[in-house]
Amino acid sequence: METHLEKHDPGRNVARYYRMSVHPNLFGEWTLQREWGRIGQGGRVRLDLFRSEAEAERALSVLEGVKQRRAYEYAGVSH
């Protein structure tokens, strides 16, 4: 599961992205990878570990809602 969100506000010089994806790791856990920053530049990356794919996808869904409330919009989604 992968989601790409963007936030644009030219009047305030805002051009941000937030990308999230769920992947298995080598130890039988699931990782929620988050990357965010200014569009066109390198960003920050954070990895959160979960015991199951369902837990990681639930966390991704919660974060999508949080970002949408902060004016981020879908730029690309693949489930």
C-alpha positions as CSV (number, residue, x, y, z in Angstrom):
1,M,0.0,0.0,0.0
2,E,1.4,3.4,-0.9
3,T,0.0,7.0,-0.7
4,H,1.4,10.3,-2.0
5,L,-0.1,13.5,-0.7
6,E,0.8,17.1,-1.6
7,K,0.0,20.6,-0.2
8,H,0.2,23.7,-2.3
9,D,-0.3,27.3,-1.3
10,P,1.5,29.7,-3.7
11,G,0.6,32.7,-1.7
12,R,2.5,31.4,1.3
13,N,5.2,29.7,-0.8
14,V,4.1,26.2,0.4
15,A,4.9,23.2,-1.8
16,R,5.1,20.1,0.4
17,Y,4.8,16.4,-0.1
18,Y,4.1,13.5,2.2
19,R,4.7,9.9,1.0
20,M,3.8,6.7,2.9
21,S,4.1,3.0,2.1
22,V,3.9,-0.3,3.9
23,H,6.5,-3.0,3.4
24,P,7.6,-6.3,5.1
25,N,11.1,-6.4,6.5
26,L,13.6,-9.2,6.9
27,F,12.6,-10.0,10.5
28,G,8.9,-10.8,9.9
29,E,7.7,-7.3,10.9
30,W,6.0,-4.7,8.8
31,T,7.3,-1.2,8.2
32,L,5.4,2.0,7.6
33,Q,7.9,4.2,5.7
34,R,7.1,7.9,5.7
35,E,8.9,10.6,3.7
36,W,8.1,14.3,3.7
37,G,9.6,17.6,2.7
38,R,9.5,20.4,0.1
39,I,8.6,19.3,-3.4
40,G,11.7,19.1,-5.6
41,Q,14.1,18.6,-2.7
42,G,15.2,15.7,-0.5
43,G,13.1,15.1,2.5
44,R,13.1,13.3,5.9
45,V,12.4,9.6,6.2
46,R,11.0,7.8,9.2
47,L,10.4,4.0,9.6
48,D,7.8,2.7,12.1
49,L,7.7,-1.0,12.9
50,F,4.5,-3.0,13.3
51,R,3.8,-6.7,14.1
52,S,1.3,-7.1,11.3
53,E,0.4,-5.7,7.9
54,A,-3.0,-4.8,9.1
55,E,-1.6,-2.7,12.0
56,A,0.8,-0.9,9.6
57,E,-2.0,-0.2,7.1
58,R,-4.3,1.1,9.9
59,A,-1.5,3.5,11.0
60,L,-1.2,4.7,7.3
61,S,-4.9,5.3,7.1
62,V,-4.9,7.3,10.4
63,L,-2.0,9.5,9.1
64,E,-3.8,10.0,5.8
65,G,-6.7,11.5,7.7
66,V,-4.4,13.7,9.8
67,K,-2.7,15.1,6.7
68,Q,-5.9,15.7,4.8
69,R,-7.2,17.8,7.8
70,R,-4.0,19.8,7.3
71,A,-4.9,20.6,3.7
72,Y,-2.8,17.8,2.0
73,E,-4.5,16.3,-1.1
74,Y,-3.9,13.1,-3.0
75,A,-1.2,13.3,-5.7
76,G,-1.1,9.5,-6.3
77,V,-2.4,6.4,-4.6
78,S,-1.9,2.7,-5.2
79,H,-3.3,0.0,-2.9
